[in-house]
């Protein structure tokens, strides 16, 4: 009986190029989106009579921004719990280091109280 529920149980791979390299849906759509954006911007630049060299320079920065933004978005929205675990481990190691050295507050050494006087 069909309850009108969509069961999304699709394999992420479209097909395997080799035994170790699959072609996946999100990778293909990511690349197609970037290429489509480049073609649209190329058409806009030619219509506005702007040199295409400017588009190539701009597109490199946009591509780097897309990749860095995708990675940061994944870290912040999909695996934020890992960042909290790393922060807890770092604070635990810092406290262990404070006790090992015998200082009350090891972090106070990182902040200079007086300017160097240059």
URQUIPE-V98303 format. One line per field, one symbol per residue. psi: psi as a letter, one per 20 degrees, with the letter a starting at -180 (. if undefined). A space follows every 50 residues. Layout:
# URQUIPE-V98303
psi=???
This chain:
# URQUIPE-V98303
psi=pojjpponmqpipgrpgahjnqoqghgghgghgghghghghgggghhjlp qhhhggghhghggghggghgghhgghhhlhhhghgggggghghghhhghg hjqgnhhhhhpphqqhk.
